[in-house]
């Protein structure tokens, strides 16, 4: 399994509209083969800037399924957000592969 992480910084004055779009966008990705689930996090910032910060982590079956998304769907799905909100948000992406897992005796 891999984690595909998207970190967003969205202009505060349109964050509600962006969030209304983002939920169905996440559903669109989860409908793709190999996407297993997602979590949407609010990122706590030390400064109160003019943007809202979110992190979406998608759980993807394997790197091949993620590559299929990049090859076949990413341009269309990303393009929709750019068409609607271009210039009013930034997105930074990264791919995480688990190296090890740890837990407490309680966990």
N, C-alpha and C positions, 0 to 999 in steps of 0.2 A: 504494500500500500504506500502511496505517496500523499503528501499534503500539498495542495495548490493554494497558495495564500495570496490574497489581493488586499492591499492596504490602500484605503481611500481617504482623501482629504477633500471634503465637499464644502462649498461656500455655505455658510450658516443660513443665509436668507433663502436658499432654495433646497435645504436639506430635507424638508418634509416631502417635497415633490420627488426628489431623488430617491428617498426611502420608499415611496409608493411605487416607483419604477423598479427599484432594486429587488424587492421581494419576488415579484414574478420573474425577474431576470435570473435569480438564484434557482427558482423552480425550473426554468428552461435548461439550465446546466444539469440539474439533477435528473432531468428526463433523458440525458445522453447516456449511452452505454458506458459503464465503468465508473460513473459518478455515484458514490455510495451515500453521501450525506454532506451537510454543511453546517457550520456554526457562524453566526454573525455577532461580532463583539464590538462594543463601544470601547474606544481607546481613551484612557484617561490621560490627559495632557497636563503638564506642570504649568503651562501658560494658557490663558483663556484667549486664544486667537480668534480670528474671524472665520475659522473653518471647523467643521465637525469631522472627527476622525473615526473611521470604522475599519475593522479587519474582518474579512471573510475567509474562513478556512474550509476548503472543499476536501473531502476524503475521496480519493480516486483509487480504483482497484490496482492499477499499475501504471508504469511510465508509458506503456504503449497506448492505453486508453486516453491518457492526457495528451499524448502526441496526436492522436486522432482528433481530439477537440481542437488543438492548435491548427491542424491541417484542414479540417473540414468546416468548423463552426466559429472559431474565434473571431475572424474578421467581421462576420455578420453580427454576432452577438455583441461584440465590443462596439461596432459601428453604430448600433442603435443608441447606446448611451452617449456616444460622441455627437450624434445628430441632435439629440434632445438637449444635452447639457454641456456641449463642447466648451472648453475654456473655463468652466465653473467648478471643475474638480480635477484632481490628479489621481492616478492609480500607479502603484508600484507592485510588482508581482515577484514571487519567488516560489521555488519548488523545494520541498523538504522531504528527505527520506530518513526514516527512523534508523538511528544507529544503535540505540539501546533504550530500554524502558526500565524505570525504577518505580517502586512504590513503598509506602510505609507498611508496617505490620497491620495497621488499621485499614489500609486501603485496598 
